[in-house]
Amino acid sequence: MSEQERLTILAIGGHVGDMELTAGGVLASHALKGDRVVTLALTAGERGVPAGRDMAEYREQKVREAAVFAEMLGGESIVFDIPDGELTNSEEMRYRVCDVIREVRPNIIITHFRNSMHKDHMTTHLIVNDARFFAGLSSLERDLPAHFASRLYYAENWEDAVDYKPYVYIDFDQEAYDLWVKAVSQHWFVTGSASFPYLEYYKHLARVRGIEARKQYAETFMVPAETMRVLKSDLM
């Protein structure tokens, strides 16, 4: 695959693990095809610290987990130093994400859907939408030249379920599924959390969405409302 044919995907979550769980099968599939995968977590998600553990140490663990997941897909991970739960939709944050977009130069961005029970997810959605716009403005002078990511997707997340309706189904095969499960299992909360059976839920969801798509496995995504159009020349 030439560099011109190779896609770059930037998956931006509110916490380490958000994109790895919700879009990980698709990320693994693209990685196996030779595409570049980069994850960006705006916080580490350290407030989910296991009982009795030091939160600062758990944050370091989460950053390592993000790196291991990305490395297993041949990609890269970035984790901002924002405390979990304290993410704000500020000009500073929009410019920070804008700068990452200009540095990574993705063809595709994946992030959270607009509604969520988790404020960091909703805030991430707002930040990313504006940062994508800023990144594409050649008149906005930053350290790096402008870059516009032409495609934007919102991942399916059980915490972001209000008004979410699957619009795009993207399927992946057994090899990608196995790589995703192995990689995402490196995150402690995915396999060790007592509050929610994350791995079991998302493994079953991948199969259910695959069945709906008449495929083996799939993950679903929403897209910005202004891009929701289906073009056909005939009824078929």
Contacts in CASP RR format, 6 or more apart in sequence:
PFRMAT RR
TARGET T0000
AUTHOR 0000-0000-0000
METHOD contacts of the structure
MODEL  1
MSEQERLTILAIGGHVGDMELTAGGVLASHALKGDRVVTLALTAGERGVP
AGRDMAEYREQKVREAAVFAEMLGGESIVFDIPDGELTNSEEMRYRVCDV
IREVRPNIIITHFRNSMHKDHMTTHLIVNDARFFAGLSSLERDLPAHFAS
RLYYAENWEDAVDYKPYVYIDFDQEAYDLWVKAVSQHWFVTGSASFPYLE
YYKHLARVRGIEARKQYAETFMVPAETMRVLKSDLM
1 33 0 8 1.000
1 34 0 8 1.000
6 34 0 8 1.000
6 35 0 8 1.000
6 36 0 8 1.000
7 30 0 8 1.000
7 35 0 8 1.000
7 36 0 8 1.000
7 107 0 8 1.000
7 108 0 8 1.000
8 35 0 8 1.000
8 36 0 8 1.000
8 38 0 8 1.000
8 104 0 8 1.000
8 105 0 8 1.000
8 106 0 8 1.000
8 107 0 8 1.000
8 108 0 8 1.000
9 27 0 8 1.000
9 30 0 8 1.000
9 35 0 8 1.000
9 36 0 8 1.000
9 37 0 8 1.000
9 38 0 8 1.000
9 106 0 8 1.000
9 107 0 8 1.000
9 108 0 8 1.000
9 109 0 8 1.000
9 110 0 8 1.000
10 38 0 8 1.000
10 39 0 8 1.000
10 40 0 8 1.000
10 100 0 8 1.000
10 101 0 8 1.000
10 104 0 8 1.000
10 106 0 8 1.000
10 108 0 8 1.000
10 109 0 8 1.000
10 110 0 8 1.000
10 149 0 8 1.000
11 19 0 8 1.000
11 20 0 8 1.000
11 23 0 8 1.000
11 24 0 8 1.000
11 27 0 8 1.000
11 37 0 8 1.000
11 38 0 8 1.000
11 39 0 8 1.000
11 40 0 8 1.000
11 109 0 8 1.000
11 110 0 8 1.000
11 111 0 8 1.000
11 155 0 8 1.000
12 19 0 8 1.000
12 39 0 8 1.000
12 40 0 8 1.000
12 41 0 8 1.000
12 42 0 8 1.000
12 97 0 8 1.000
12 109 0 8 1.000
12 110 0 8 1.000
12 111 0 8 1.000
12 124 0 8 1.000
12 128 0 8 1.000
13 19 0 8 1.000
13 39 0 8 1.000
13 40 0 8 1.000
13 41 0 8 1.000
13 42 0 8 1.000
13 111 0 8 1.000
13 112 0 8 1.000
13 121 0 8 1.000
13 124 0 8 1.000
14 41 0 8 1.000
14 42 0 8 1.000
14 43 0 8 1.000
14 45 0 8 1.000
14 87 0 8 1.000
14 112 0 8 1.000
14 120 0 8 1.000
14 121 0 8 1.000
14 123 0 8 1.000
14 124 0 8 1.000
15 41 0 8 1.000
15 42 0 8 1.000
15 43 0 8 1.000
15 44 0 8 1.000
15 45 0 8 1.000
15 62 0 8 1.000
15 84 0 8 1.000
15 120 0 8 1.000
16 41 0 8 1.000
16 43 0 8 1.000
16 44 0 8 1.000
16 45 0 8 1.000
16 62 0 8 1.000
16 63 0 8 1.000
16 65 0 8 1.000
16 66 0 8 1.000
16 79 0 8 1.000
16 187 0 8 1.000
17 41 0 8 1.000
17 65 0 8 1.000
17 66 0 8 1.000
17 69 0 8 1.000
17 184 0 8 1.000
17 187 0 8 1.000
17 189 0 8 1.000
17 190 0 8 1.000
18 41 0 8 1.000
18 112 0 8 1.000
18 121 0 8 1.000
18 155 0 8 1.000
18 157 0 8 1.000
19 27 0 8 1.000
19 39 0 8 1.000
19 41 0 8 1.000
19 110 0 8 1.000
19 111 0 8 1.000
19 155 0 8 1.000
20 27 0 8 1.000
20 39 0 8 1.000
20 66 0 8 1.000
20 69 0 8 1.000
20 183 0 8 1.000
20 184 0 8 1.000
20 187 0 8 1.000
20 190 0 8 1.000
21 157 0 8 1.000
21 184 0 8 1.000
21 187 0 8 1.000
21 190 0 8 1.000
21 198 0 8 1.000
21 202 0 8 1.000
22 155 0 8 1.000
22 156 0 8 1.000
22 157 0 8 1.000
22 202 0 8 1.000
22 219 0 8 1.000
23 110 0 8 1.000
23 153 0 8 1.000
23 155 0 8 1.000
23 219 0 8 1.000
23 221 0 8 1.000
24 180 0 8 1.000
24 183 0 8 1.000
24 184 0 8 1.000
24 219 0 8 1.000
25 172 0 8 1.000
25 176 0 8 1.000
25 177 0 8 1.000
25 179 0 8 1.000
25 180 0 8 1.000
25 206 0 8 1.000
25 217 0 8 1.000
25 219 0 8 1.000
26 110 0 8 1.000
26 170 0 8 1.000
26 172 0 8 1.000
26 176 0 8 1.000
26 219 0 8 1.000
27 37 0 8 1.000
27 39 0 8 1.000
27 73 0 8 1.000
27 180 0 8 1.000
28 73 0 8 1.000
28 172 0 8 1.000
28 176 0 8 1.000
28 177 0 8 1.000
28 179 0 8 1.000
28 180 0 8 1.000
28 183 0 8 1.000
29 170 0 8 1.000
29 172 0 8 1.000
29 173 0 8 1.000
29 176 0 8 1.000
30 37 0 8 1.000
31 37 0 8 1.000
31 73 0 8 1.000
31 74 0 8 1.000
31 75 0 8 1.000
31 179 0 8 1.000
32 175 0 8 1.000
32 176 0 8 1.000
32 179 0 8 1.000
36 75 0 8 1.000
37 70 0 8 1.000
37 73 0 8 1.000
37 74 0 8 1.000
37 75 0 8 1.000
37 76 0 8 1.000
38 70 0 8 1.000
38 75 0 8 1.000
38 76 0 8 1.000
38 77 0 8 1.000
38 78 0 8 1.000
38 104 0 8 1.000
38 106 0 8 1.000
39 66 0 8 1.000
39 69 0 8 1.000
39 70 0 8 1.000
39 76 0 8 1.000
39 77 0 8 1.000
39 78 0 8 1.000
40 77 0 8 1.000
40 78 0 8 1.000
40 79 0 8 1.000
40 80 0 8 1.000
40 97 0 8 1.000
40 100 0 8 1.000
41 66 0 8 1.000
41 77 0 8 1.000
41 78 0 8 1.000
41 79 0 8 1.000
41 80 0 8 1.000
42 80 0 8 1.000
42 82 0 8 1.000
42 87 0 8 1.000
42 93 0 8 1.000
42 97 0 8 1.000
42 120 0 8 1.000
42 124 0 8 1.000
42 127 0 8 1.000
43 79 0 8 1.000
43 80 0 8 1.000
43 82 0 8 1.000
43 83 0 8 1.000
43 84 0 8 1.000
43 85 0 8 1.000
43 86 0 8 1.000
43 87 0 8 1.000
43 120 0 8 1.000
44 59 0 8 1.000
44 62 0 8 1.000
44 63 0 8 1.000
44 66 0 8 1.000
44 79 0 8 1.000
44 84 0 8 1.000
45 59 0 8 1.000
45 62 0 8 1.000
45 84 0 8 1.000
45 85 0 8 1.000
46 55 0 8 1.000
46 56 0 8 1.000
46 58 0 8 1.000
46 59 0 8 1.000
46 62 0 8 1.000
46 83 0 8 1.000
46 84 0 8 1.000
47 55 0 8 1.000
47 84 0 8 1.000
47 85 0 8 1.000
48 58 0 8 1.000
48 84 0 8 1.000
48 189 0 8 1.000
49 55 0 8 1.000
49 58 0 8 1.000
50 58 0 8 1.000
50 188 0 8 1.000
59 84 0 8 1.000
61 188 0 8 1.000
62 79 0 8 1.000
62 187 0 8 1.000
63 77 0 8 1.000
63 79 0 8 1.000
65 186 0 8 1.000
65 187 0 8 1.000
65 188 0 8 1.000
66 77 0 8 1.000
66 79 0 8 1.000
67 77 0 8 1.000
68 183 0 8 1.000
68 186 0 8 1.000
69 77 0 8 1.000
69 183 0 8 1.000
69 184 0 8 1.000
69 186 0 8 1.000
69 187 0 8 1.000
70 76 0 8 1.000
70 77 0 8 1.000
71 77 0 8 1.000
72 179 0 8 1.000
72 182 0 8 1.000
72 183 0 8 1.000
72 186 0 8 1.000
73 179 0 8 1.000
73 183 0 8 1.000
78 100 0 8 1.000
80 96 0 8 1.000
82 93 0 8 1.000
84 120 0 8 1.000
85 119 0 8 1.000
85 120 0 8 1.000
87 93 0 8 1.000
87 119 0 8 1.000
87 120 0 8 1.000
87 123 0 8 1.000
87 124 0 8 1.000
87 127 0 8 1.000
88 123 0 8 1.000
89 123 0 8 1.000
89 126 0 8 1.000
89 127 0 8 1.000
93 127 0 8 1.000
93 131 0 8 1.000
94 127 0 8 1.000
94 130 0 8 1.000
94 131 0 8 1.000
94 134 0 8 1.000
95 131 0 8 1.000
95 134 0 8 1.000
95 142 0 8 1.000
96 131 0 8 1.000
97 127 0 8 1.000
97 128 0 8 1.000
97 131 0 8 1.000
98 131 0 8 1.000
98 132 0 8 1.000
98 134 0 8 1.000
98 135 0 8 1.000
98 140 0 8 1.000
98 142 0 8 1.000
99 135 0 8 1.000
99 142 0 8 1.000
99 143 0 8 1.000
99 144 0 8 1.000
100 131 0 8 1.000
101 109 0 8 1.000
101 131 0 8 1.000
101 132 0 8 1.000
101 135 0 8 1.000
101 136 0 8 1.000
101 147 0 8 1.000
101 149 0 8 1.000
102 135 0 8 1.000
102 136 0 8 1.000
102 142 0 8 1.000
102 143 0 8 1.000
102 144 0 8 1.000
102 145 0 8 1.000
102 146 0 8 1.000
102 147 0 8 1.000
103 144 0 8 1.000
105 147 0 8 1.000
106 147 0 8 1.000
106 149 0 8 1.000
107 149 0 8 1.000
107 150 0 8 1.000
107 151 0 8 1.000
108 149 0 8 1.000
108 150 0 8 1.000
108 151 0 8 1.000
108 152 0 8 1.000
108 153 0 8 1.000
109 128 0 8 1.000
109 132 0 8 1.000
109 149 0 8 1.000
109 151 0 8 1.000
109 152 0 8 1.000
109 153 0 8 1.000
110 152 0 8 1.000
110 153 0 8 1.000
110 154 0 8 1.000
110 155 0 8 1.000
110 221 0 8 1.000
111 124 0 8 1.000
111 125 0 8 1.000
111 128 0 8 1.000
111 152 0 8 1.000
111 153 0 8 1.000
111 154 0 8 1.000
111 155 0 8 1.000
112 121 0 8 1.000
112 122 0 8 1.000
112 124 0 8 1.000
112 125 0 8 1.000
112 128 0 8 1.000
112 154 0 8 1.000
112 155 0 8 1.000
112 157 0 8 1.000
112 160 0 8 1.000
113 121 0 8 1.000
113 125 0 8 1.000
113 154 0 8 1.000
113 155 0 8 1.000
113 156 0 8 1.000
113 157 0 8 1.000
113 160 0 8 1.000
113 164 0 8 1.000
113 222 0 8 1.000
114 122 0 8 1.000
114 125 0 8 1.000
114 126 0 8 1.000
114 154 0 8 1.000
114 160 0 8 1.000
114 163 0 8 1.000
115 122 0 8 1.000
115 160 0 8 1.000
115 161 0 8 1.000
115 162 0 8 1.000
115 163 0 8 1.000
115 164 0 8 1.000
116 122 0 8 1.000
116 125 0 8 1.000
116 157 0 8 1.000
116 159 0 8 1.000
116 160 0 8 1.000
116 162 0 8 1.000
117 159 0 8 1.000
117 160 0 8 1.000
117 162 0 8 1.000
118 159 0 8 1.000
118 160 0 8 1.000
121 157 0 8 1.000
121 159 0 8 1.000
121 160 0 8 1.000
125 154 0 8 1.000
128 152 0 8 1.000
129 152 0 8 1.000
129 224 0 8 1.000
132 148 0 8 1.000
132 149 0 8 1.000
132 152 0 8 1.000
134 140 0 8 1.000
135 146 0 8 1.000
135 147 0 8 1.000
135 148 0 8 1.000
135 149 0 8 1.000
136 146 0 8 1.000
136 147 0 8 1.000
136 148 0 8 1.000
137 146 0 8 1.000
138 145 0 8 1.000
138 146 0 8 1.000
140 146 0 8 1.000
152 223 0 8 1.000
152 224 0 8 1.000
152 227 0 8 1.000
153 168 0 8 1.000
153 221 0 8 1.000
153 222 0 8 1.000
153 223 0 8 1.000
154 160 0 8 1.000
154 164 0 8 1.000
154 221 0 8 1.000
154 222 0 8 1.000
154 223 0 8 1.000
155 219 0 8 1.000
155 221 0 8 1.000
156 164 0 8 1.000
156 166 0 8 1.000
156 205 0 8 1.000
156 209 0 8 1.000
156 219 0 8 1.000
156 220 0 8 1.000
156 221 0 8 1.000
156 222 0 8 1.000
157 164 0 8 1.000
158 196 0 8 1.000
158 201 0 8 1.000
164 222 0 8 1.000
165 222 0 8 1.000
166 209 0 8 1.000
166 212 0 8 1.000
166 220 0 8 1.000
166 221 0 8 1.000
166 222 0 8 1.000
167 220 0 8 1.000
167 221 0 8 1.000
167 222 0 8 1.000
167 223 0 8 1.000
167 228 0 8 1.000
168 220 0 8 1.000
168 221 0 8 1.000
168 222 0 8 1.000
168 223 0 8 1.000
169 209 0 8 1.000
169 210 0 8 1.000
169 212 0 8 1.000
169 213 0 8 1.000
169 215 0 8 1.000
169 218 0 8 1.000
169 219 0 8 1.000
169 220 0 8 1.000
170 218 0 8 1.000
170 219 0 8 1.000
170 220 0 8 1.000
170 221 0 8 1.000
171 210 0 8 1.000
171 213 0 8 1.000
171 215 0 8 1.000
171 216 0 8 1.000
171 217 0 8 1.000
171 218 0 8 1.000
172 180 0 8 1.000
172 216 0 8 1.000
172 217 0 8 1.000
172 218 0 8 1.000
172 219 0 8 1.000
173 216 0 8 1.000
173 217 0 8 1.000
174 216 0 8 1.000
174 217 0 8 1.000
176 217 0 8 1.000
177 206 0 8 1.000
177 216 0 8 1.000
177 217 0 8 1.000
181 199 0 8 1.000
181 203 0 8 1.000
184 190 0 8 1.000
184 199 0 8 1.000
184 202 0 8 1.000
185 191 0 8 1.000
185 199 0 8 1.000
189 198 0 8 1.000
190 198 0 8 1.000
190 199 0 8 1.000
191 198 0 8 1.000
191 199 0 8 1.000
205 219 0 8 1.000
206 217 0 8 1.000
206 218 0 8 1.000
206 219 0 8 1.000
207 216 0 8 1.000
207 217 0 8 1.000
209 217 0 8 1.000
209 218 0 8 1.000
209 219 0 8 1.000
209 220 0 8 1.000
210 216 0 8 1.000
210 217 0 8 1.000
210 218 0 8 1.000
212 218 0 8 1.000
END
